[in-house]
Structures are given as structure tokens and as C-alpha cells.
Amino acid sequence: MDILITNDDGIRSTGLLELVKGLSSLGNVYVVAPDRERSGMGHAVTMHRPLRVTEVGGIPGAVLAFQVDGTPADCIKLGLEMLVDHRPDLVVSGVNAGPNLGTDVLYSGTVSAAVEALIMGIPALAISIADYSGTWLNLKKAVTLTASTAREVQNKGLPKDTLLNVNLPRVPGAEIRGIKITRVGIRRYRDFVEKRLDPWGRTYYWLTGQAIDLEEGLDSDTRAVKDGWISITPVRFQLTHEAFMDELAQWDLD
């Protein structure tokens, strides 16, 4: 099995390094990841400047590893088109520090890297832990779960338009209640822009804010992780609202 790993926390992230070691037992692991943190980049791609790629060593378990001065989506494009000389069986993005739940999947560089793999015809997983503290709570569990999920994907496959988004809760491992198969919840942010002054009195703005989960049915990813479950969501990127097409065609748009 050939696996391409990326992330949005940077190539030296603890989450990525442990994931590479853990998945190396499944086959050949290749790494193409950003040279620094690129969180919140969404599906941005770099179009107005050249991309620089450097082969790096010191990634235990990796057959080859490259760092890119671009976004997670850039890494997948370059990895699949230029840097890995054959198509991998699976792309894995993570392990991310912090959750990617609800509509955060639209902002997430971690999930967007998996989406880019999907667009290019490769099965993909995105793995995150709801822990920003730097202690990497449940990282070992995240790695073993990713390995078992990768084996199942290899054996059973995924629908061509679907990736798996996996989130682990921030609770001690013994308190994890199990795994729930979930749907994407609805998450928005309150007070997400702060206006500040720099030392010279000039105004600048800082994007921040508190996540507000607006719709949390028992089968939502946001609720599952909050309640101590591991959430696995099959995310499908079918963007057309087909049921509305006939109604839209009746609008007076001329």
C-alpha cells in the first residue's frame, strides 16, 4: 500500500511525524507537506508566484519527504503530479491539532487537502484531535485508528465522491465512549473580528471568535465530539442543489 501524507500544521508537526511512523507498517509512506503552519487556508492554491520544494530528511518511516512553501492543496497537487512518481492508494491529511467539525470543513486546510485528493481521484482521510494545548492528547489513538481505517478503505473502498473526516475528542483515552458515524453539523463564529492598535497607533484587525454550534442533533459531528465520542463523517462534495433546479428554472430571470 502506498500512502501520501500531508497536513496544515507544517512538516515538523508532532501529529504528522507520529502518523508517518504509525502508517509505515502498512506500506510505503510519502510526505508532501507545508514548510510552516498553514491552518485555515481552506482550499487556497498558489497561482501568482512560484512554489519552492525541498526534499527533507529526518522523517522516520517516510520513503521520501518534501516540504512546500505553499498551501495543503498545493502539496497534494504537487505530490500527485510531480513529486511521487506513481499514484498512491490513499491520501491522509493530519493528524491536526484542533478539531475540524461542522462547517469548519470549509475553512480547514487539513480537510481541503483531502478534498484535493478526492478531486484527483484518490481516496482520502482527514484526521484531527480536538486539542489545541500542545499535549497531543489521544495522538496514539488517532494514529492507530487511522491505520485501521486505512486498511478498511483498502479492502472495501470509498465512494468516488466521498472522503472520511475523523475527529477525536479532548478527553482522557479511557473516557472515549467509542466511535459514532456522524453528519456535518452547523458551526458559526461569534465576535470573530477584533479591532486593535499597533504600537504606532495604526489600526489592524485580528480574526478570532468563539465557535457556536447552531444545530447539534445527536448524529452531528459537533455533538458527538462534545459528548466524548470519536466522530467519523463521510463528507460528500456534491455542490449542486438538484432538487431546486426545476424551481429555479421557473424564475423570471430574463
C-alpha positions in Angstrom: 0.0 0.0 0.0 1.3 3.4 -0.9 0.2 6.4 1.2 0.7 10.1 0.7 0.6 12.1 3.9 0.2 15.9 4.3 -1.2 18.3 6.9 -1.7 22.1 7.5 0.4 22.3 10.7 3.8 22.0 8.9 6.1 19.2 8.0 7.7 19.1 11.5 4.4 18.8 13.3 4.3 16.1 16.0 1.0 14.9 14.6 2.4 14.3 11.1 5.6 12.7 12.4 3.8 10.2 14.5 1.3 9.5 11.8 4.1 8.7 9.3 5.7 6.2 11.8 2.4 4.6 12.5 1.4 4.1 8.9 4.8 3.0 7.7 3.8 -0.6 8.8 1.1 -0.6 6.1 3.4 0.1 3.2 5.3 2.9 1.5 4.7 6.3 3.1 5.5 9.6 1.2 5.2 13.0 2.7 4.5 16.3 0.9 3.6 18.9 3.5 3.8 22.7 4.0 7.1 24.1 5.3 5.2 26.0 8.1 1.8 26.2 9.6 -1.0 26.8 7.1 -4.1 26.4 9.2 -7.3 28.0 8.0 -6.1 28.1 4.4 -9.2 26.3 3.1 -8.8 25.1 -0.5 -6.5 28.0 -1.5 -4.0 27.3 -4.3 -0.9 29.4 -5.2 -1.2 30.9 -8.6 0.7 34.2 -8.6 4.1 33.2 -7.5 6.4 30.1 -8.0 6.3 27.3 -5.5 9.6 26.1 -3.9 10.0 22.5 -2.9 12.8 21.0 -0.8 13.4 17.3 -0.2 13.9 16.8 3.6 15.3 14.0 5.7 14.7 13.1 9.3 11.2 11.9 8.9 11.3 8.3 10.3 9.2 5.9 8.3 9.0 8.1 5.1 10.3 6.7 1.8 10.5 10.3 0.6 9.6 13.6 2.2 9.2 17.1 0.7 8.3 20.5 2.1 6.5 23.1 0.0 6.2 26.8 0.6 2.5 26.7 -0.2 -0.9 25.5 0.9 -2.1 22.0 1.8 -3.9 21.8 -1.5 -0.7 22.9 -3.3 1.1 20.0 -1.6 -1.4 17.4 -2.9 -1.3 18.9 -6.4 2.5 18.8 -6.5 2.7 15.4 -4.7 0.4 13.6 -7.1 1.5 15.3 -10.3 5.3 15.8 -9.8 6.9 14.6 -6.6 5.7 11.0 -6.2 6.3 9.0 -9.4 3.2 6.8 -9.1 -0.3 7.3 -7.8 -0.7 6.4 -4.2 -3.5 4.2 -2.9 -4.6 6.7 -0.2 -4.0 10.3 0.9 -4.1 11.0 4.6 -4.2 14.6 6.0 -3.2 15.1 9.7 -3.0 14.5 12.5 -4.3 18.0 13.0 -4.0 19.9 16.3 -7.6 21.1 16.9 -10.9 19.8 15.6 -12.4 20.2 12.1 -16.1 19.9 12.8 -19.3 21.3 11.3 -18.8 23.9 8.7 -15.2 24.3 9.7 -14.5 21.8 7.0 -14.8 24.7 4.5 -12.0 26.7 6.2 -9.8 23.7 7.1 -6.5 23.2 5.3 -6.5 19.7 6.7 -9.8 18.7 5.2 -9.1 20.7 2.0 -6.0 18.6 1.3 -8.2 15.5 1.5 -10.7 17.2 -0.9 -8.0 17.9 -3.4 -7.0 14.2 -3.3 -10.7 13.4 -3.9 -10.8 15.7 -6.9 -7.8 14.0 -8.3 -9.3 10.6 -7.9 -7.5 9.3 -4.8 -9.3 8.0 -1.6 -8.7 10.3 1.3 -8.9 10.7 5.1 -8.6 13.8 7.3 -7.7 13.2 10.9 -8.0 15.8 13.8 -7.9 15.9 17.6 -10.0 18.5 19.5 -6.9 19.6 21.4 -5.0 22.9 20.9 -3.0 22.5 24.1 0.2 21.1 22.6 0.0 17.9 24.7 -1.4 15.9 21.7 -4.0 14.1 23.9 -5.0 10.8 22.2 -2.5 11.1 19.4 -1.6 7.4 19.7 -5.2 6.5 19.4 -5.6 8.8 16.4 -2.7 7.0 14.7 -3.9 3.5 15.4 -7.4 4.5 14.3 -6.1 6.0 11.1 -4.2 2.7 10.4 -7.2 0.6 10.9 -9.4 2.9 8.8 -6.8 2.9 6.0 -6.8 -0.9 5.9 -10.6 -0.9 5.7 -10.5 1.7 2.9 -8.0 -0.5 1.0 -10.2 -3.6 1.5 -13.6 -2.1 0.9 -13.1 1.2 -0.9 -14.9 4.5 -0.6 -17.4 6.1 -3.0 -15.6 8.2 -5.5 -17.1 11.5 -4.3 -16.6 10.9 -0.6 -13.8 11.3 2.0 -13.7 10.5 5.7 -13.4 13.2 8.2 -12.3 11.8 11.6 -12.2 13.9 14.9 -11.2 12.7 18.3 -12.5 14.3 21.5 -10.3 16.1 24.1 -10.9 13.6 26.9 -8.5 11.1 28.5 -8.3 8.0 26.4 -10.1 5.8 28.9 -13.1 8.2 28.8 -13.6 8.0 25.0 -17.1 6.5 24.6 -16.5 4.8 21.2 -17.0 5.7 17.6 -20.0 7.4 16.1 -20.7 7.7 12.4 -21.9 11.3 12.0 -23.0 14.0 9.7 -21.6 17.5 9.4 -23.1 19.9 11.9 -23.6 23.7 11.5 -20.9 25.9 13.2 -20.6 29.6 13.1 -18.4 32.1 15.0 -19.4 35.0 17.3 -17.3 38.1 17.7 -14.9 36.9 15.2 -13.1 40.2 14.4 -11.1 42.2 16.9 -10.0 45.7 16.1 -6.7 46.6 17.7 -4.0 49.3 17.6 -0.3 48.6 17.0 2.4 50.5 18.9 2.3 53.3 16.4 -1.4 53.8 16.7 -2.3 52.2 13.5 -5.5 50.1 13.3 -5.3 46.4 12.5 -7.8 43.5 12.7 -7.4 40.0 14.2 -9.7 37.2 13.2 -10.7 35.2 16.2 -14.0 34.4 17.8 -15.9 31.7 19.7 -17.4 28.7 17.9 -21.2 28.5 18.2 -22.7 25.2 17.2 -26.2 26.1 15.9 -27.6 22.7 15.0 -26.5 19.7 17.1 -28.6 16.7 16.5 -27.5 13.5 18.2 -25.9 12.4 14.9 -23.9 15.6 14.3 -20.1 15.6 14.5 -20.1 18.6 16.8 -22.3 16.9 19.3 -20.5 13.6 19.2 -17.1 15.0 19.9 -18.5 17.3 22.6 -20.0 14.2 24.3 -16.8 12.3 24.2 -17.2 10.2 21.0 -14.9 9.8 18.1 -16.7 11.2 15.1 -16.2 9.7 11.6 -18.1 11.7 8.9 -18.4 10.6 5.3 -18.1 14.0 3.6 -19.5 14.2 0.1 -18.8 17.2 -2.1 -21.9 17.3 -4.3 -22.4 21.0 -4.6 -25.4 21.2 -6.9 -28.8 21.6 -5.2 -30.6 19.3 -7.7 -34.0 19.4 -6.0 -34.1 23.2 -6.6 -33.1 23.2 -10.2 -36.6 22.8 -11.6 -38.0 25.6 -9.4 -35.1 27.9 -10.3 -35.8 27.3 -14.0 -39.3 28.9 -13.4 -37.9 32.2 -12.2 -38.3 35.2 -14.4 -34.6 35.9 -15.0 -34.7 37.5 -18.5 
